[in-house]
C-alpha cells in the first residue's frame, strides 16, 4: 500500500515540476504542519491557547523542537507538551506518511485555486481516511495570498532603479463563466548596486494604455524612482503609458521582438541575409556609428525590401536607445531576454493548471514564482551589472545633459 502511495506521489511531483517545486513550498509546508499540530492539540485538550473552557482536560506546558524530513525539504516543528501525560501528533506517527500527503495537498490547493474537493480526494487516496477540511485548505491558501500581497505592496524607495524591464504573457482563466485570455504583466528592475529585483505583477483584461498606465503608476506610488530607461516590446499602449508615467526616461524597444516583427515582412528565402545585415547595426562600438549603420542598412535594403527599410528608419530612436548608455550594459539592456526567461518559467508552472478559476488564483501562482525568483536574486553573489559600471549611468546622463545645455546656449556677446 505504501509503495502505491509513493508511486502516486511521484506522478504528482513530476506533473508539478519535480525538484524545483520543493523550495517553493518548504516554508509553506512547515507552517501548515504546525497549524495542524496545534489544531490537534486544541481538540485533544478541549481549549485553544489562553482559552478557558469548561471542557478543558489538560494544559499546555511548552514544547520541544523536532526536525522532520519531507519531500519539500527538512522542516523544523514545535511539538507541544502538556502537564499531564504526553501528547504526540497523530499525523507524525510512523507509516501514516501525512507529511507527504500534506505536501501534495498544499501543491494541489496551490495550483487549483480553491478546489478543496480535489484536495480532500487526494488526501484520502494517500491513505489519510479522515481527509482534510475545507477550512484548513482555505487557511493554507490565505497564508499564501497574504505573502504574495505583502511582496507586491513592499516599498521600492530603498534604492534607485535606472533600468526597468516590462513584459506580458497570457494565461487562460475563467471570467463571467467563460474561459478567456488574461494578460499577466511583470516588471523587473536593475538597481543602482547592480542587483535585480522583481518589482510587481498584475492581471488584467488586455494590454491597453489604461491598464499599463495603472500598472506603472502603482510602481511610482510604491517609491520606484531614478528610472532612466524602460525596456519592453512594443505592446499596445505601453509606449504612451511609459511617457506619461516616467517623463524623462528613454524607451528601448526589445531588439529580439523587433527582429521577429521585421523578418515577418521578409520572404523566407531572404530572411537569413536580411537578419545578418540588420545585426551589423548592433555590432557597432559607439552610439554614432550605431545610428549611422542603421541608416546605411536601410539604404541597402531600400530597393528589394522597402517595407523593412521604412521600419528600420521609423524605429531608429527606439531600437538604438541602448547606445546612449555605458557600453558595458548594452547586451543586458537592448532586449527583454532576462525577463523572457522568467516568463517561460511562469508559463511552465501555469501549464500544470491549464485553466485558472479566477484572477486571484493567477496572482497566487505567478506571485509565488516571482517571489521565489526575487529571493534567489537577493541571495546570489553575482550582480547582474557591476556596481562600478552602474555608476557610469549617472556620469553618462550628466554628460548628455551638459551637451544639451551647451547646444542651446546663446553665443557670447561679441
N, C-alpha and C positions, 0 to 999 in steps of 0.2 A: 504493500500500500504506500509506504513512504517513497519507494522508487517511482511509483506512478505520480505522486505529488511533485517530486523533483523534476520529472520529465515535463509536466505541465508548466511548472515554474520556468524551466529553461526555455520553453517555447515562448512564454510571455516576455522573458528578458530579451530574447532575440528580436521579437517584434518591436520592443520599445527602445532598442538601441544598445543593448548589451552593457559593456563595462562603463560607457560614458554616462549612463543613467545613474549609476551608483552615487557619484559625487554630488549630483543634483539633489538626491533625496536623503542623503545620510542624516543631515540635521533634522529634516522633517520626520524621519523615522524615529529618531531619538525622542523628539517632543511628543509624537503620537503614542509611542510605547509608554512614556512616563505618564501621559494623561490616562491611559487605560489602567496602568498600575494604581494610580491614585484613585481612579473611579472604583476599582475593585475593592480597595481598602475601605472607601466610604460605604460601599454596600455591605461589606463584611462586619463593620463595627456599628453601622446604623447612624453615622453622623459624619459630616464633612469637616474640614479644618476649621477650628474655632467655632464650631456649631454645637449648641446644647439642645439635645432632644431626649424625649422620654424613652426612645428605643435604643439609645446608646448601650453597647455591650462591652466596649473596651476603649482604650485611649491611645493616641499616637505617642510614640516615645523616640523621636529622632529617626535616624535611618543610616544605612550603610551604602557604600558605592559598589557597583558591580559593572564590569565591562562585558558587554555582550557582542559577540561576533555575528554580524548579519551579512547577507549578500550585498548590502549597501555600504558596508564598512563597519568598523568597530564603533559602538556607541556606549557611552557611559550612562548608567541608570542609577537612580536613587531608590533603593529598596527600603520601604518604611518598616520601622519596628513598632511593636505595641507593648504595653506594660504587662499584660497578662498573656502568657502563651507565646505563640510565634505566628508570623504571617509571611507567606511566600506566594507571590502572584502565580495564579494558575497558568497564565499564558507563557510563563517561563519554564514550565515543567518539561522534563525530557520527553522527546518524541511527539510533543504537541506541534512543534515547528511553527508556532504562531508568529515568531519573528519574521519568517519568510512569508507567511500568509499576509501579515500586515504590510510588509514591503510591497507585495504585489497589489494589495488593496489600495495603498496610497498612490501607486503609479496609475492604477486603473481609474481611481477617482480623479486623479490629476488630469489625465488625458481625455476623459469622457465628460468633463464638466461635473454635473451633479447626478450622474446615473447610479444612484445608490442600489438599485435592483441588481445591476450587473456586479457591483462591488460585493453585495451580500452573496450572490450566487457563486462568485469566485472563492470567497472565504469558505463557504460550505464545501465546495469542491476540493479544497485543500485539506479538509478533514476537521475543520472547526465547526462542530454541529450547531453551536449557539449563534454562528454568523456574526454580523456586525450591525450596529444600529444606524439608522438614518442620521441621527443627531451626531454620532461620532464622526461619520464621514463628512458631514457638513462642517463640523468644527475643524477638521483637518484642512478642508478646502478654504475655510475662512482664514485660517492662520496663514496659508499661502497667499491669499488675496491681500492680507494686511502687509505682508512682506513686500509684495510687488508694488503696492500703493506707496509704501514708505520709500522704496527705491525710486519710484517715478517722481515723488514730491520732494526729494532731498535738494538742498540748496546747491547751486552751481557757482556761487560767488567767491569760492575759496581760491580761485586761480583764473587767469585769463586763458581762453581757448582761441588761438589765432586761426586754426583750421577746423572747419566743421564739415562733416560728410553727412549727406542726407540721401536716403533711397527708400523705395517702396516695393512691396510684393503683395500678392493677392492670395487669400485663403478662402475656402468655402465655409460659409456659415448660414445659419437659419435666421431669417428676418421676416416677421409677419407671416409665419408658417410657410415660407418659401426658402429654397436654397439659392443663395446669391453670392457673388464675389464680394469679399470685404477687403478694403485697402488697409494694409498694415504698413505704417511709416515708421522709420527708425532713424535716429540721429546719433552720431558718434563725434567725438572731438579729440584733437591733439592739443594738450595743454602746453603752457609755457615751459614746463620742465621736460617736455618731450614724451610724456606718457599719454596713453589713450584712455578715454573713458566712454562708456555708453551714456548718452545724455538723456534720451527719452524714447518713448514709443507711443503710438496711438492707433486706434482702429476707426475707420470711417467708411462712408458710402463710396467716395470717389476721390481722385486726386485733383479736385478743382482748387481755384485760388482761395476760396473761403476756408476750406479745410487746411490747406498748407499755411495760410496766414495765422489761423488759430493755433496750429501746432508750433510754429516758430515764435509767436508772441508768448506762448506759455514758457518756452525756453528763456526768453528775456525776463519774464516775470520771476523766474526762479533764480535769476542772477547771472545768466550767461552774458559775458562781456569780453571785449578785446578781439572780436571776430574780424579778421581781415580777408578771409577767403572762404567761400562756401562751395563745396564740390558735389555735383549731382548730375543726374541725367536731365534731359530737357522735358521733365514732366509737365503736363498741362497746368498752368497757373503757378508753378513753383518759382519760376524766374521773377514774376511780378511780386510774389509773396516775399522773396528774398530782398528785393529792392525796397519794399515797404518796411520790412522788419529790421534789416541790417543795412541802414543807409551808410554809405561809405565803404562797404565791403565789396570785394570783387566776386564774380561768379565764374567758376571753372566748369565748363561742360565736360563731362566724362569722355575722354578720348576713345575709350573702348566702345561705349554706346554710340558715339559719333561715327566711328568707323563702320559699325554694323549698319547704321542708317545710310551711310554713304554708299557702301558696297551693295546695298539692296537696290540701288539705282543703276548698277553696272551689270552688263551681261556676264554670265558665268565665265565665259572664255577670256574675258579681260580682267576679271576680279583680282587675280594674283598680281598682275602688272600694276594695276591702279593702287592696290594696297601697298606694294613695295615703294611706289613713287610717293605716296602720301606719307609713309613712315619716315621718309627723309626729313620731313618738317620737324619731327620730334627728336632728330639726331643732331640738331644744331647746338652749338656751345653757349650761345648767349641770346638775349631777347631780340636784338636787332636782326641777327641772321635767321632766327626762327621765323619771324614775320616776313622777312624778305623771301625766304624759301617757300613759304606758303603761297605767296603771290606768284613766284616762278612756277610752282607746281600747277597752280590754277591756270596759268597761261599755257603750259604744256598740254593740259587736258582739255583746253577750250574747244579745239576742233572736233575731237572724237567724242568727248563726254561733256558737253556744255552744261548739263544739269549738275554734274559733280563740281565743275569749276565754279558755278554760281554758289553752290552750297558751301564750298570752302571759303569763298570771299565773304559770304554773309556771316559765317561763324568764326571769322578770324579772331575777333576780340574775345569771344567766349572760349574757344578751344585752345588758345595760347595764353590765357590769363596766368597760368602757372609760371610763365617765363619772367614775370615781374617779381619773383621771389627767389630766395637763395637756391643756387644750382643744386646743392646737396639735397634739396627737398623735392626736386622735380618729379622723380619717379614715384614718390609717395603721394603727390597731390594732383597729378594730372588725370587720375581716374578714381572711380569708386571701388576698385578691386578689393581693398581690405573689407569694405562693407558688404561687397557681393559675397565673400566667403561666409560672412556671418548670416547673410540672408539664405544661403544654401543650407546652412545648419538649421535655421528656423523651418525651412520647407521640409527638411528630412524628418525633424521631430513632428511636424504637423501632419505629415503623410500617415503617421500612425493613427491619427484621429479620423482623418478623412473629412467629415463634415462636423463643424463645431456647433453646439446647440445654441450659443449666443455669443455676443461680443465679450462679456466678462470671462468666458472660458478661453477665448483667444488671448486676451490680456494676461490671463493666468499662465498659459503655456509660454507665450512669447516673452513675457516679462521675466519668467523664471530662467529661460535660456539666456536672455541678455544679462540678467543679474549674475548668472554663473560666469559668463564671459568677462563681464566687468571685474569680478573678483579675481579672475585669473590674470587679467592685465595688471591689477594693482599689486599682486604678489610677485609678478615676474621681474627678474633682474634686468631684462632687456628693455631699453627705451625704444619707442617707435622712431623717434628722431632725437639726436643727442641734444643735451641741454645747451651746449656751446653753439650748435648750429641754429637752435631756436632763437638764440639771442640775436642772430643776424637779421631776423624778420624786422625787428624794431629799427635796426640800422638802415635796412633797405627802404622801409617806409619813410624814415626821416629824410633819406637822400632824395627820394621821389618827391616828397613834399617841398624840399628846398629847391629842387629843379623847377617845379611848377611855379613857385613864388618868383624865382628869378626870371622865368619866361614872361611873367605878367608885370614885371616892374617897368616903370617908365624910364626912358633914358635920362641920364643926369643932365641938368641944365648946362648948356654949353658956354 
